[in-house]
Amino acid sequence: MHAMSEAMRYHDTRGLDPSRPTFTEVVIKGIAQGGGLYVPDALPSLNLDQILNLCRLSYAQRADEIFRLFGVDVPSERTAALLAQAFGDNFDHPAVAPVVAITPEIHVLELWHGPTSAFKDMALQCMPHFFSEAIAMRRAAGHDVPDYLVLVATSGDTGKAALEGFADRPSTRIAIFYPAEGVSDIQRRQMVTQRGGNVAVFGVHGNFDDCQAAVKAAFNDAPFNDALRAALHTELSSANSINWGRLLPQIVYYASAYADMVAASALSAGDPLDVCVPTGNFGNILAAFYAKRMGVPLGRLLCASNENNVLSDFIDTGVYDIAERAFVQTPSPSMDILISSNLERALYELGRDPERVRGWMNDLAATRRFQIDDGTYASLREHFVGDYCSNEESLATIARIHAATGYLLDPHTAVAWTVAEKHRVDGPVLVVATAHWAKFGEDVYRALSAVPYDAPLPAGAAGMSGLELLREVRRLAPGQHVPAPLAELDTLPERFTKTVEGTRQGVEDAVREWLEAAAE
Ligand SMILES: *Cc1c(COP(=O)(O)O)cnc(C)c1O
């Protein structure tokens, strides 16, 4: 008998899924029947001693402490081994998610030390291990379980992080579709040079919306799914950011950061710590909310938006309204959203009333708007503060903070820094850094050379490749380092050169041809 505590069960935010799955079932299923999101039946708690003791452990062991509390249905020695692989030397910092004191007032939690230099790695270096393990466990128990093919439409960061996470994970494959003309030079190179025997990357004729619509249509095409199952014993999956398997690892770094700050005497044990999170789909800040509810002494959760500020408006008014809202281009594209899908979990947790959540989500689908009741709004305001930062302000912050401290922010982190400065009261605030600056070199170049966001690059820089621009940034900001996986991109062979039509048929043909060739 393996040492395994009572397995935690999950239910869904809309009260429509009677299946009561365990963690590994939730990881494989992703979304609940009826469209709701899975949440744990009960939230475990951490006392202050348990939190402070984390600072004596490696990051993988810290993750193990949290996973154990959540009653993950994987034998404990396997969980520890998987977490050691997830949070090991695939990160370029021994602390994995270090806290750096940039000024006495602002400390930064660096979540970009993973292989793709952005915070999606914190979840996607971890979750695929549990995905493969869940399949292996079911097969070992005698069930006939297919292989899974993760299909992703991406405008940039998520695709690369998902590729790195699933590369060579047993019983899985991953295919990425990106808009051929809609990603930066560096993002494209990161994807088409991806290593791994179970990966494929396709450019798509068209923009991101075409790409996403085509992938979604393939997902919803029942005959296509049936044919994959029958001929290739393969099931489609999306592994997107509403998957609880991506959220659980994100809770870890808030407990970890609190322990580190107390150990560094930046905080007294038990004092509340405000955190400021650059927010898009609400996954990262939701993890902070869960950590707070479990007992990590977090104070206000500052939700920082860019010019797509539907969330900060919602926190200000209790009305979520995208009926008239236009999508804005910003230098922080990973926060460019209209529908912030993980917000549904926060709204559920504030009242645990699935009927109300269902009503709001139905309103959103029908009228592109919903309004929460006064009680839920008051609870929301107990925890969350929302504000936003304009495109020009975010670039100005990058230049100003670099001049004042020598630290170079990426445009997403700059949004959070700007909001944190406005809302800090006393004691340090923790700004969550979600990308290395080199990932967004073009706009960092604009910031440091005072070129406005909407202006073309000056003649000298306009024809440069992404990597040449990084060299220009380093000329303007001497001493800055480019992470090795980015610096070596132009030395790696481009493995994937195929471009397909941005239609359901285009996606399905690409998938079928690839799987059939792989099966031979
Ligand atoms: C995904 C992402 C975000 C937004 O995170 P959410 O969990 O979706 O709120 C912010 N910054 C970067 C760099 C990202 O990749």
The ligand as an SDF file (V2000), in Angstrom:
LIG
                    3D

 15 15  0  0  0  0  0  0  0  0999 V2000
   -0.1610   34.8110  -18.9320 C   0  0  0  0  0  0  0  0  0  0  0  0
    0.6220   36.0230  -18.5170 C   0  0  0  0  0  0  0  0  0  0  0  0
    0.0720   37.0100  -17.6740 C   0  0  0  0  0  0  0  0  0  0  0  0
   -1.3580   36.9460  -17.1610 C   0  0  0  0  0  0  0  0  0  0  0  0
   -1.5270   35.9340  -16.2050 O   0  0  0  0  0  0  0  0  0  0  0  0
   -3.0050   35.4350  -15.8180 P   0  0  0  0  0  0  0  0  0  0  0  0
   -2.7700   34.2630  -14.9290 O   0  0  0  0  0  0  0  0  0  0  0  0
   -3.6420   35.0470  -17.1260 O   0  0  0  0  0  0  0  0  0  0  0  0
   -3.6850   36.5530  -15.1520 O   0  0  0  0  0  0  0  0  0  0  0  0
    0.8590   38.0920  -17.3310 C   0  0  0  0  0  0  0  0  0  0  0  0
    2.1160   38.2260  -17.8050 N   0  0  0  0  0  0  0  0  0  0  0  0
    2.6770   37.3020  -18.6160 C   0  0  0  0  0  0  0  0  0  0  0  0
    4.0520   37.5370  -19.1340 C   0  0  0  0  0  0  0  0  0  0  0  0
    1.9640   36.1610  -18.9970 C   0  0  0  0  0  0  0  0  0  0  0  0
    2.5260   35.2570  -19.8140 O   0  0  0  0  0  0  0  0  0  0  0  0
  1  2  1  0
  2  3  1  0
  2 14  2  0
  3  4  1  0
  3 10  2  0
  4  5  1  0
  5  6  1  0
  6  7  2  0
  6  8  1  0
  6  9  1  0
 10 11  1  0
 11 12  2  0
 12 13  1  0
 12 14  1  0
 14 15  1  0
M  END
$$$$
